[in-house]
């Protein structure tokens, strides 16, 4: 009996050690199934890789990029003439068939790492490419070598539609930025690039059928058809669909600069510089409108090969329709009761055009109308309720509500936003109509210079939500892994770290950016639409202030929060010491930053924020000392501190201090008797 008990104890300890190792992995998205084992596959220059089966030719360049990244990380020079071989190899990739880059393709893979062999198997090359990304994330090192831990992974996506939308209209996003964002998407297993290409502020695609669209509607900033084809090929090689969006009938000012006959009101039109909802709207009652769109969508359908075409359809305020007697007479004659029904009439005609060109229609919530067939897809920005209503009525849908990364919300909010949460009341059949979701990068407050830092690394967390099992939702562990993935994303060419540093050097007018970095890593831009409310932005704003280098998850505050959470749970003195170090760093930064900013016009607006950070850090330090000593706070002291915090919480230069909310938590902890969880 004793022997059996000892054996059980040994097995339990071994299981605990393996599980602990799994918890330290930095994979994102987290796989469906993962089993750790003992041992390591050590990497050296003798690595040989073979491919068997019937993969698409795109697997070869993806494997080459894998080898190049592996070489850079390990500093090992791999011989390009011998590493990929048809003979005996230590890494074997087995692919059953060629994948097709369309909705619903098999993207699953299995990965097994043993001491002397790696086996990656997949139904399609798309799955194998995902497996290569996972393998790169498993790379580890010690004093002697680089290695992959022994492991077995069986993985597949939870949702088939996992996208990123980039608005290239409100601010034009250069081609090279689009391409390296596609590389970032591939790293975290996103598979739909949604390209928003028409808006009030610009029409961004070359049209050879209607050249005045881009000639007059873009201020010279547009993508040529050659560039569009280049991006489509680039994305296809990485297993990513490219879906265009042409937003109509509203948000259409730029269309009408070159084609005023499309408008529902006579007049001369111009490209908008401001942001919001404007009156210019396509006239849905004229035959000429559909003649135009028949030619336009024929051209665009030949240019874009994805099966879906996004028609936008959002935020039509109806002003021009209401004020046009001819449109009102048309509605009365045809029994159209309101503008929603008129837009449904417009969409129905567009659907016929798209179907004739072999396309399926997708649009924002506003296109949802029972008169349209269930072949359309509803893209929900209004909320999960709207998406679920569509699913109940037989329509497929995707979710973007809660994934608006332009709103500067903390990553945890996006991460916990699930298209199909545990409490969903949808039936199994209705749930099958929820295809997935998209992160949406609207471009009012970004330029090509800053857009990467607004998309990444937070979109990696959204990618995990759309790929991984619903049970994977530990926020602290997500932040831990995201900190590592953030650096790896840089290898794809993303400039979310590099450009931020450059913007800080410009603000400081020199190389000494450390005081600004310390402040910027502790503050966050205003959430939601509050920054828009502070002043009326236009396309001419340079977006180069301190608020434009502040991140939605202030890096040092995230680290402080993680240490605090650990301390509350475990009383870990290491976490306590690290918190104190950060507080000392923040309070000690005031003199350095104020000296740097005092005679710098670009930084002076932030001086009060620097002062507030010092004051808040000193308050929090004192409170943590009380928390550690077991002090109970009196009501009067608590009330006085809360008044003080309210003042420190007030935004400065469109930024705020996230530490204020945590400091309030500590006050409540002390007030409630310092009871540790």
N, C-alpha and C positions, 0 to 999 in steps of 0.2 A: 504493500500500500504506500509505504514511504517513497519507494522508487517511482511509482506512478505519480504521486503528488509532486515530486521533484521534476519529473518530465513535463507535467502540465504547467508548472511554474516556468520552466525554461521556454516552453512553447509560447506562453503568454508574454514573457519578456521579449522574446524574438519578434512576436507579432507587434508589440508596442513599439519596438525600435524601428521596424519596417514602416509602421504607420507614421511615426514621428519623422522619418526621412521623407515620406510622401508629402507631409505638411510643409516641408522646407523647399519643395520644388517651386520653380518660378514659371510655371506654364500658364499661358493665357491665350485663348480660352481653356478652362479646365476640362480635361477629357471626360467622356461618358463613364469609362471604366479604367481603373488604374491599379496595378498590383506591383508593389516594390519587391525586389529580391536582393540577395546579398551579392556583392561583387561589382566589378567595373569593366567596361570595355575601354581599354586604354588606346588613345589615338596616337598614331605615329605615321611616318612618311610611307610606310608599307601598306596603308589603307588601300583596298581595292573595292570597287563598286561595280556590280553587274545589274543589268535590266533584262527581265524576261517578260514574255506575254505580248500584248498588243496595245501598247500605249499610244496616245497621240504624240506627234512630233514635238509638241510644246513641253513634254517632260524633259527633254534633253537640255534646253536652255535653263530650265528651273533647277536641274541637277547641277549644271555648271555654276549657277549663282550660289547654290548650297555649298559647293566645294570652295568657291572663292571666299564666302563668309566664314566657313570653317577654318580656312587657311589664315585669314586675317585675325580671327580670335585666338587661334592656337599658336600663331607665328610659324607654323610648319609649312614648308614649301612642298606642295603636292605636284607630282609630275603629271601634267595634263595629258601626255601621250600614253600613260600607262594606268592612271587611276581608274578610268572607266574601261572595263574589260568584259569579254565574253567568257573568259575562263574562270578558274577558281577565284572567288572573291570573299572578303570578310563581311561585306555589306551587300545584301541581296534585295533588290526591289522587284516585286512581282505584281504586274498589272494585268487584269483580265481583258479589258477592252478600252477603246478610245472613248473619252468623255466628251459630252456635248455641253457647251456653256449655255444652258438654258434652265428655266425654273424646274426644279424637281429632280435634277440629275443626282446620281449617287455620288456622295462626297465622303463616304466612310473610309476608314483605314484601320489596319492593325499594325502595331509596332512591337517587336520583341527584341530587347537588347540583352544579350548574354555576354559572358566573359570573352568569348572569342568570335562572336557573330552577331550581326544585326540583320533582322528580317523585317522588311516593310512590305505589307501586302495590301492591295486595294482593288476594288472592282474597276475603278477608272483611274486614269492619270490624275484627275482632279483630287481624288482622295490621297493619292501618293504624294502630291504636292503639299497637301495639308500635313501629311506625316513628316515630310522633310522640315517643315516649319517647326513642328513639335520637337523633332530631334535636335534642332539647333538650340531651342530653348532649354533642353536638358543638359547641354554642355556645361561641364563643371571643371574645376582644377584644384590641385593641391600643390605642395612644395615640389613634387617630382614630375607631375604629368598633367595632361588634359585628358578628360574621360567622359563617357556617358555612363550614368548609373544603370545597373541591371534592372530592367523594368519590363512590364507587359502592359500595353495600352490597347484598348478597343474603343474606337471613337467614331462618333457620327454627330451631325448637327441636329439640334432640337427643332429648328425652323429652317425652311428652305430658302426664305427671302431674308437676307441679312445685308442691309445696305448702308451707304453713306451718300447723302445728297449734298452737293456743293453748289451754291448759288454763285454763278459767274457773272451776274447781271448788275447787281447794285454796286459792287466793285468788281472790275474785271480780274479774273484769276489767271495768271500766265500759264502757258502750256506746260512748262517744266514743273510747275507746282502741282498741276493736275496729275502728272505722271508719277511724281514721287509719292503723292497721296494714294495712288493706286497700289504702289509697292507696299505702303503701310497697311492698306486694306488686306493685301495678300498675306502679310505676316500674321494677322489676327483672324484670318479665315472669313472675312467679309466677302460677299460675292456679287453685289450689285452696286455699280457706280451710277447714281442718279444725277444727271447733269442738267441743272436748271439754266435754260438758255434764252429765255425772253422775259422781260419785265418792263415796268415803266421807265427804268433807268438804263435800259440797253437791250438791243437785239444782237446776239453774239455769234450767229452762224452765217457763213457765206451762203447766199442763195443765188444760184446762177439763173433761176427762173424769174425771181423777183429781186434783182441786185440792189434796188434802192432800200430794201429792208436793212441790209447791213451797212450800205454806204451812207445812209442818212440816219440810221437808228442806233449807231454804235460808238460815235465819236472816234471812229477808226480802230476801236478795240473789239476784235472779233476773231473767231477761229476759222481758218480757211477749211475747205472741204478736204484738202490733203492732210491737214492737221487732225481733223476729226477722224479720218480713216486711220491715221497713225495711232491715235489714242485707243480706238476700238481694237486694233491689232495688238497693241501693248497690253490692254486689259485682258483680251482673250487669252494671250499667252500665260497670263497669271490666273486664269480661271474665273474672270470677273466679267459680268455682263455690263454693258453701257446702255442705259436707258435715258433718252432725252426727254426734257419737259419743255413744251411750248405753252405758256400760261395764257389761256383765253377762256371766256370773253373779256374778263376784267384784267387788271394789271397789264394793260395793252398799249400804253402811251407810245412806246418806241415803235410799235408796228405802224402807227398812224402818221409818223413823221414822213415816211416815204409813201404811205398808202392811206391818205385821209379818207378815201372813199369807203374804207372799212368801218369807220366810226359811226356811232349812233347820233352824232351831232355834227353839223357843218362847222368848219373852222380850220385854223392852222394849228398844228400840233408840234410839240417839242419834247425832247428827252427830259425826263424829270431829274432834278438834282436832289429833291427832298425825298423822304421816305414816308410810307403810309398807304392809305387807300385813296385812289384818285378816280375821277369820274369817267375818263375815256374808256369806252366799252365797245366791243365789236357789235355791229348791227346784225341780229340774227334773222331779220325778216326779208332781206334782199337776196335774190337768186345769185347776184354777182358775188356775194360773200362766199357761197359754197363753190362757185366756179373757181374763185381764188384759192380756197383751201384744198380743193381737189388737186390742183396743180402743185400747191405747196407741199402737201403731205405725200404726194407721189414722189416728189424730189427727196424729201427727208426720209421716207420709208426706204428708198434705194440707198441712201447714205448710211442710215443706222440699221444694223442687222438684227437688233433685239426684237423679240416678238411683241414687246409692249411699247406703247407710245403714251407718254403722260401729257394730258391736256390741261393740267392745272385745274382751273374752274373755281378757284377760291375768291372770296372777298369781292364779289361784284356788288357794288352799292346800289346799282339800279337807277342812279340819278338821270343819266342820259335816256334810258328807256322810259322813265316816267315823264320826262319833259318833251318827248318826241311824239307829236300827234299822229304821225303815220304809223309808228310802232304801236301806239295804243289802239288805233283802229284795226291793225292787223290782229292784235290779241283778241279784241272783241269779236271780229269776224270769225276767228278760228276757235273760239271758246276757251282761250287761254286765260285763266283766272288771275294769275299773278306772275311776278318775275321769276319765281322758282320754276314754275311750269314752262315759262318762256325759255329759261336756260336749259331745261330738259329737252325742249324742242330742238334747240341749237345742238345739244350734245347728241341727240338721236341722229341728226343729219351728219355730224362729224363721225359718229360711229360707223355709218354706212361707208363713208370715205375711207376710214382706217381699215375696215374689214376688206374693202375692195383691194387694198394694198397689202393685205396679209398681216395686219396688225391687230392687237388687242388693246382696248382702251383701259387706262387707269387714270384716276383723277382724285382730287381732294374731296373731303366729305360732301361738299356742295353738289357734286354730280350724282349723289345717291337719290334716285327717283325710281319708283316702282315701274314706270313705263319703259325703263331701259332693261335689256336682257341681263341675265345673270352671268354672262361672260365677262362683264366689266369687273374691275378691281377697285375697291374703295380704299383710298389712302387717308387714314384718319389723323387729323391734326387737332380735332376738337376734343377727343378723349376716348377712353376705352369704351364708354357707354355707347357712343356713336358707332364704333367698330363692331361691338357685340350686336347692336340692333341690325346692322347690315348682315352679320353672320346668321342671325335668326331668320332673316328673310331670304336666305339662300345665296348671298353675295360673298365672294372672297374679299379679304381685306388685309391691310398691313397697318402697323401702328407707328406713328411718329410723335404723337402726343406724349410728353414726358421724356422725349429724346432730343429736344431742341437745344443743341449744345451752344447756340448763340446766346442763350439766356444766362450764361455764367453761373449756372447752379453747381453745387458740389457734386462730385462724381458719385457719391453714395446715393443721391436721389435718382440718377439715371440707372444705376446698377440695380436698385430694388424695384424698378418699374418693369413689371412683367406683362407681356401681352396676354398670357394665360396664367393668372395667379391661382394659388391654391383654392381661393374662394369663388372661382368662376362658376357661374350657374349655367353655362352653355353645355349642351349635350355633346357627346363624343363626335357626332357628325358635324355639329356646329363648330366645335373646336378645330376640326380639320380644315375649316375655311379660313382660319387665322394663319396666314402664310408666314408672318414674321414681322419685321420692323426695319426702320431706317433712322439713323442719326441724321439730323438736319442742320447744315451749316449755312444759315442765312447770313448775307454779307453786308448788312448795313454798317457794322462796326468792325470790319476786318478788311485788310488789303492783302495783296499777294505776299507782302512782307510778314504779316502777323497771323495769317489764317492757320498755318500749321500748329501754332501754339494754342489756338482755340479748339482745334479738332483733336489734337493728341496731347497727352495719352488717354484722355477721358473716353474717346471712342473705343479704345481697347476694352474698357469695362462693359460698354454697350454690346460689343461683339461677343463677349462672354455670356451676357444675358441671353443673346439670341442663339448661341451655339450650345452652351453647357446645360446639363440637367437643371431643372427648376430648384432642386435642393441645394445647389451651389450658390450660397448667398451670404457668406461670412464677410462682412464689410471690412473688418480690420485686415483679414488675410488678403482681400482684394487690393487694398491700398499697399500692403507689403509687396505683393507681386507686381503691382503697377509701377512701383518705384524702379524695379529692375527692368521691366519691359520698356519703360520710358527711354532708357539708355539704348536698348537694343533697337528701338524704332529709328534711332539716328542712323543706323547702318543702312537703312533703306533710301537714304537721301533726304529724309524729312529734316526741316530746318527749325523745328519748334524750340530747340535749345540754342542753336547757333544764332538765329536771328534775334532772339530775345537778348542775348549778350551784346550783339551789335547795336540794338536799339538803346540799351543802357549806356554803352560807350558814347553814343551820339548825344544822349541826354546829358551825360556828365562832361561832354566835350573833352574826353581824355581817357586814359587807360584805367584810372583809379575808380572802379565802379563798385568796390566792395561795400561801402556804406549804403549805396542805393540798392544793391543786391539784398543785403540784410533786411532792409525795409520792405522791398518788393516781395520777398519770400515770406513775409509775415502778414501781408494785406491781400484783400480780394476786391475785384471790381464789383460794383453794385449788381445785384441779381435781377433777373427778370427784365422788365422794361423800364426800370427806374433810371437807368443811365440815359435812355432816350428822354425821360421826363426832365432831366437836369438842364438840357439845352436841345435845340432843334438841329440835329446833325444833317449834313448833306454829303453828297459824293465828293465834295471838294475838301473835306476835312482830312488832314494828313494821318490822323490816328497814330500819333507818335508820342503821346504823353505817357506819364508814369502809369496811368490807368490802363494803357495799352500793353504794358509789360507785366502788369499784375496778373496772376493766374487764378482761375476759379477755385482751385484747391491750393491755397498757399502752401508751398512745400514744407517749410519749417513748421507751420501750424499743424499740418497733417501729421508730421513726426511727433509733435508735442501731444496731439490728441491720442495717437497710438500708445505713447508712453503712459499717458494718464489712464487710459483704459486698462492697461496692463497693471499699473500700480493699484488701481481701485480693486481689481480682482485678486491680486497676489501679494500686495505690499512689497513688491520687488524694489529693492534699494537702488539697483542699477537704473531702473526707469526713473526713479525719483531724482537721482543725480543728473541724469540726462535732461530732465525737465528743468532743473535748476540751471544747468549750463545754458540752455536756450534762453531762459529768462534773463540771465546775466548778459548774454549776447545782445538781446533786444534792448535792455535798459542802457547798456554801455554804448550802443550805436548812436544815440542821440547827438552827442557832441561831434562825432565824425561826420554824420550826415548833415547836420546843421551848418558845419563849417564848409562842406562841399556845396550846399544849396544856397547859402546866404547871398552870394553874388552871382548866382546862376538863374536867369529868368525862366529857364525851362523846368527848374526844380522848386522854385520858391512856393508854388501853390501847395506843395506837399509838406512844408515845414510843420504845420500843426499836427499832421498825422504822425510825424516822427516824435513830436512831444508827447502825443497821446500814447504811442507805443511804449515809451519809457515809463510813463505813469502807470499804465496798465500792467506792465511787467513787474514793477515794484509791488503793486497791490497783490498780484497773483502769487508772487514769491512768498509774501507774508502769509497768505491764505494757505499755501501748500505746507508751510512750516507748522501752522496750526493744525492742519489736517493730519500731518505726520505725528504730531505730539498728542493727538486725541482731544484737542480743545473743542468745547461747545460754544457756538457764537450766540451772543445775546441779540434779542430782537432789534434793539436800537442801533447796534452796530451794523446789523444786516441791512436795515432800512437805509442807513446813511451810505453804505457802500453801493447799494443798488441805485441810488440817486447819482452817485459819482460815475457809475458804469453807464448810465443813460447818456451822460454827456460825452463819454469816451466812445460810445456806440454811434454817435452822430457822424454821417459820412463826411469825408474831406476829399475834395478833388475827384469825386465819383468813385471813391474807394472806402472800404470799412475794415475794421479789425475783427476777424473771426474769433480771436481770443476772448472777446467780451462775453460771448455766449457760454464758453466753457468756464470762465471765471464765475459767472452767475451760477453755474452748476455746483462749483466748489462752495460758494456761499450757502447754497441750499443744503449741501451735504453737511456743512458745519452747523447750520441752524437746526438740522434734524437729528442732531446728536452724534454726528460723525460716525454713522453706521456704515461700515464697509460691506460691499456686496460679497 
